[in-house]
Amino acid sequence: MKALVLGATGLVGSHALRALRAAGCTTTGASRHRPQDEHPDDWIEIDFGRMTSEDDWLPLLAGVDAVVNCVGILREEQAGDFDLLHRAAPVALFGACERLGVRRVVQLSALGSHPDAVTAYWCSKGAADADLLARTLSATIVRPSLVYGEDGASSVLFRALATLPLLMLPMAHEAKVQPIHIDDLAALIARLAMAGGEAPHEMAAIGEAPRELAAVGPRAMTLAGYLGALRGGMRSAPSLVLDLPMPLARMAARVAAWMPSSALTPDSLRMLEQSADGGNTADAAPVVAMLGRPLRDPARFARPAQRIGAVWSWAAPLITMTVALLWLITAWVSWFGWPHAQSMSWLAACGVPAGLREPMLLAASFMDAAVGALLLLRPRRWLWAAQLALAGGYTVIMSVCLPEFWLHPFGPLSKNLPLLALMLLMWRVSK
């Protein structure tokens, strides 16, 4: 059996491709760019935005038994991208499949998709679904809820959020999700693609493939509950998850929409609100029946080995920002906030000639400010090494010239020890 997997570099597409290969299928992946580890004979590089005619698809479908369409975007780069990639290109694909008599089509959609849904994302997916259902093709529309995969961007984000000690999320205790593990979803897609065929693990033994299927995990839960499941899997410390008031959430979504990689947008917030009414959950029994085994529970999604990476994803930016602020505050205090007479007496104790004391204070303040600004704008490994040398130099000089600072109750020198250790750590782990 030969299967064509579209969007094969995405999270779902790449796992579906591997699942089909593991089941003994001959596969061809298709995406904008071919991964380096894929043989050119097993891959097609195409721009889906240009595949809006049935004739565009016909050469790609020659000899293909099953098509799995996993093409999808969560945010538009340009207005109309949703309609182009989620409706126009798939509709042309389905027409070409019908003309050539492709045996099976599996369309990856989304739970909540409908031509009249509340967001452009759901509407565009729903329009393609409606077109496919109106055709005579043997097809299944797979509508997952939330998908968990170790390498998925949303899963990385959720693991990071789960390790925060305090978190405020919109509708954290109201919105419902029913997460499915990517391995279960990929296995499901592979079995649906092979339904009724001669490939191993075919679905004929467990019944005819449905036209539509909600691909959900074993149980529905709130967002807070999902984070708790991930936290438990990583064996992370307890966290407090609070509900962010919706007026603040809507304001935050409008601001975050300007950030290209933000998961929070007005549309994603509307989808979250819809899920509070149970629109993002379904019965998992049909999925279990088709796989012939239980689904992986969200409590077993994350692993203890992922805890450090999850914490580090937010701790590293926090460390960078706070250390940068330390340098900037020190620069301001040194020149503007602290009496110059006191600073001059310290420089005198270090043997600095009278004529050089003020220029040296200015130079030191400027250097501190420059380090802080660079750390905020372009943090690099060498910059942490430079900070380590600079802070270490300050500590040595003051230890020699002003040793009484070691006995100060506020610890102006002793506090440098953990700071130096932190800089050493950041130097060794930064890119």
Protein Blocks (a to p, Z undefined) as FASTA:
>chain_A
ZZddehilbmklmmmmmmmmmnopacddddfbdcfkbcfklcccddfklmmbfklmmmmm
gopabdcdfbdcfbdfbghklmmmmmmmmmmmmmmmmmnopabdcddddehiafkbcbfk
lmmmmmmmmmmmmpmbdcdddddfbdddfklmklmmmmmmmmpmbdcdehklmbccdddd
fklmmmmmmmmmmgoiabehiaklnopadfbdcdddfbdcdfklmmmmmmmmnopacddd
ddddfklmmmmmmmmmmpmklcbdfklmmmmmmmmnopagccfklmmmmnopacddfklm
pcfklmmmmmmmmmmmmmmmmmmmmmmmmmmmmmmmpcfklmmmmmmmnopafklmmmmm
mmmmmmmmmmmmmmmmmgcfklmmmmmmmmmmmmmmmmmmmmmlmmpmnlmmmmmmmmmm
mmmmmmmmpZZ
